[in-house]
Amino acid sequence: MKPTLDRSAAPMLVATFYPTITAAEVRAHFREINEALEQLGRAGVVVDLSNPPGFLQSLVLLAGEEMRAAFQRGGDRLVGVAHVTPSAPARAMLAAVQWLAPPPFPTLVTSSYDEASSWVFARLGRTAPTAGPATGHRDARTVAGLGRALVAGARAAGTPVESRDLNGFGISCSDLARLDGYLPYGALSELAQQLAARSRDASLGLRAGATFVDSAALGIVGIAARASTDLNDAFSRVARHARLIDENLELTLTRHAGGLRITPRALSPIDWPRQYAELLMAALLASSRTWVGAPFAASAVVFRHSAPKDAAEQARLFGCSPVFGASDHFFVIPEAMLTHRLPHGDAAQTRYFDARLEELSRARAVAPGPLAEVRAATLSLLAQGTPTVALVGCQLGLSGRTLQRRLNERGIKFGEILDSVRREAALAAIARPNASVQESAYSCGFADVKAFRRAFVRWTGQSPSEYRKTHHRRSQQLADP
């Protein structure tokens, strides 16, 4: 799999390597770096080796040749290359190689991305930007515990999952096994969809999240929540540190008559695929049952995606009738369970965990990633008609060809992004009581109202008018007391 080259923090470039790579992909990667140097004038590179490839000797030699050729052409435009890897042996090897055969540019080997980026920006004579909503260096990551649950669910369904299967998605077995491990969100999401297809189990993500989640599935946040006083306290802790579960996750808590509404949302406008959404929703509920030490039914469960042919599994696992095609994913925990004292509650442990969580939240705060920029640019162009790759690329300061190549590297089709953004815009437009269907259609880039209606039925299973009635009725039923 060809390394990705993220330019969202330019003039710092981030090259992310994956476990598999071919000779052709090595050449293409260094050509792309050289193109970036020509465009930017001066730049530094951070090489992310969190999941390093198992290079053959021939590929090692080829990579060295291609790198020297690329950087000789780049001249002094390359200010330095920082390698980031959590593996101590790998860092020692890299340092030894660079000492024995010094490259024609400054280098750094570290286990810290922050140190690497600060070093690169210092060589550029700049201050590294603070992580926040508008900056980012890579796609968001998700706790490895969700991946472990997914793999366990697939194996229980009779679908073998080998290390080579995981490596094909850029997931290492060592990261999957670590209690504090993280997996790339895109890799985990794609793996969930592929395993569901292979197992022919349309509810694989749902079942995995509901059945194979343990107290460590949500990482340190889940362990800290387990030591909380009650579910109110536990979910308050989870919501405060949701980005340590999924770096693109926001968890909001809303009091309702009859319970507490738990609403997971993406910080950037990413429309979670069904398998990942149901995996996460089920894992959150299953975790709360684990903390309590007893099963209980949710008062309500609502999904953004359209209804499957058979929703019996959703009803069985959540313990209530599911609703689909809504503007948010959420479930409601009954009021009676919220003050249920947790058997492992420990005030001394929670004080320790709270200090540790605050420290980790500050250290690992990241941006939603480059995909968010593509979606935001697409959304901003909807009112002008149907956005194209070329128009979105222009909005981002890229050629359409470059943007298309970057999407291809992530296995993403622009048509899927456009459809997802239109769906999000359509749900928001129809939720406004005074907007006509025609106005909603135009605001989503549809020149033809009939095409808008067909798309809306495909997204939600309802016509726009039916959805509006259902949405307002549901809003009244779940309104705050």
JOPEGI-V242496 format. One line per field, one symbol per residue. ss: DSSP state (H for helix, E for strand, - for the rest). psi: psi as a letter, one per 40 degrees, with the letter a starting at -180 (. if undefined). Layout:
ss=???
psi=???
//
This chain:
ss=---EEE-----EEEEE------HHHHHHHHHHHHHHHHHH--EEEEEE--------HHHHHHHHHHHHHHHHHHHHHEEEEEEE---HHHHHHHHHHHHH------EEEE--HHHHHHHHHHH-----------------EEEHHHHHHHHHHHHH------HHHHH-----HHHHH----EEEHHHHHHHHHHHHHHH----HHHHHHHH-------HHHHHHHH---EHHHHHHHHHH-HHH-E--EEEEEEEE--EEEEEEEE-------HHHHHHHHHHHHHHHHHHH-----EEEEE---------HHHHHHH---EE------EEEEEHHHH--E-----HHHHHHHHHHHHHHHHHH-----HHHHHHHHHHHHHHH----HHHHHHH----HHHHHHHHHH----HHHHHHHHHHHHHHHHHH-----HHHHHHH-----HHHHHHHHHHHH---HHHHHHHHHHHHHH----
psi=hhiihheefiehihhhiidiiiddddddddddddddddddchiihhhhfdgiighiddddddddddddddddddbedheihhhhhehdddddddddddddghifiiiihiehdddddddddddefihhihhadeiieiiiiiidddddddddddddeehihidddddeefhidddddhdfiiihddddddddddddddefhefddddddddfhaeedeadddddddeidaddddddddddfdeedheehhhihhhiheahhhhhihdighhhidddddddddddddddddddeiiiiidihhidiihidheddddddeeihiiifieihiihhiddedehhhdehhdddddddddddddddddehiididddddddddddedeeahiidddddddefiiddddddddddefhhdddddddddddddddddehdehiddddddeeehehdddddddddddeeiiddddddddddddddeii.
//
